[in-house]
Amino acid sequence: MSHHLVRLEDVHFSYPDGTPALRGVSFELHHGESVGLVGANGAGKSTLLLHLAGVLFPSSGRIRVGDWPVTSETLGNVRRSLGLVFQDPDDQLFMPTVADDVAFGPLNLGLPLEEVATRLSGALERVGAAGLGPRPAYRLSGGEKRAAAIASVLAMSPDVLVMDEPSSGLDPAARRRLIGLLRSFEHTKIVATHDLDLVMDVCARTVVLREGGVAADGPTASIFGDSALLEACHLEKPLRLQGCPRCGE
Amino acid sequence: MTRTDGITAALSHLGRLDELAGANTPIARVDPRAKLVTTAAFLVTVASYGRLEVSALLPLAAFPLALFALGDVPLRPILSRMALVAPFAVLVGAFEPFLDRQPLGTFGPVVVTAGWASFASIFLRFALSVSAALLLVATTGLDAVAAALAWFRVPRVLIVQLLFLYRYLFVLSEEVARSLRAHALRSPDHPSPRLRIAGSMLGQVLLRTLERAQRIHVAMLCRGFDGEVRLRRPLRARLSDFAFIACWCAYFGLCRAANLPRLLGIAVHGAG
């Protein structure tokens, strides 16, 4: 196995209508790393995630996930190694019950039914949703849906966990639980989000995207301390790094 | 209740049939293939009767009634769905009483014509077939029905179409409900969209539905979907499943071969 788990080399991509979305993105991810992917709306975060899962392919450049270059021939292996949690859990939960949804991936991997059952209960327990199994997804609250969507990906035991806006639509308590959950995962993680406070809690490293390119890549603390960079990328310092509105300190 | 609320409520009831399938009842435990074969045999039997048969069809109601009782299926969700499709059956049989006025017999002071008998037969056959099909889904779940179809070598393309059609029904109805709600909130005096607006709204809904359908498809692909339906509970036929098929098919054969209500009448009169 290579030293790098995820590697992007000069990845370019334009949508069919000619709109360029990625312009020479390069970065590497090591085993066990947690990386926050931040940037303004339209900076290319979601497009980049779809490239990692092999839903979109670069116009030029190369992507590697684990031992596999991401091509149409290696999709099965790539998607075994990398689990993508969608921004809207309603897109991800499409089976009659949560249990069917969580078992969907392991069944498609061709695992024996006993192993599917173990992974099902393990994944639901891992996200604190052990009781949700028999319930239909559309009857769940926002936080429960998010937990079920994460469990549906965890059940496939991916090496890399990729999440698109995991905290959107969550109330503060559900968001706090999610942060605790993400911190407890040993997986290599890529979290694309506007929630910079969540990035501070979960990711030691941050990649900032601007207009389809990498504007900065480094330790989260130093990137979020650079006001000029954040402003240039249409971002703001995380709330906890901003001065107190009363005393200014 | 506004129309939008009505759609939202209907949507929450749409998935109710599948939820019922999760119950642990004697009928739910029967192998999906056995239920599929028996239901198919039932439908063929119902369709095979002559156009004026009414009384001979009645004993066949034992099959849906048994599914109701042993499957612990509530009456309401099945009846409401039957009511939805009932107008089609009424439309098919509506002209029979006017076209065929040949008297068939008397029922007290009322003369029963062949047209009315044909209408009753069409309606009865509709009620039997639709209730049996709904009960099959309610006691089995659509995914298990699809897996059973796959076992019988029904082409995979058809099965996937069936499953997607069912899934996207939810997606489409959700988008329609959202658009209607957005319209109603900004048009308090005319909550129902006018034709011109309805046209562009429908276009928007279709485009959004397509996009959402694509996202769901991508989510399925990301979790290894390759067109094959796989079940958590394996299809495992037991002796009782064969007995289920054999007993019901024998009963359907008996109903078809002999007019049981007439035999019963003769027996009662004979005894009297």
Interface residues (C-beta under 8 A of the other chain):
Chain A: L50 A53 V55 L75 G76 R79 R80 G83 L84 F86 D88 D91 Q92 F94 M95 P96 T97 A99 D100 A103 F104 G105 L107 N108 L109 L113 V116 A117 L120 P134 P136 Y138 R139 S152 V153 M156
Chain B: S12 G15 D18 E19 A21 G22 G141 L142 D143 R167 F170 R212 R215 I216 V218 A219 M220 L221 C222 R223 G224 F225 D226 E228 R230 L231 R232 P234
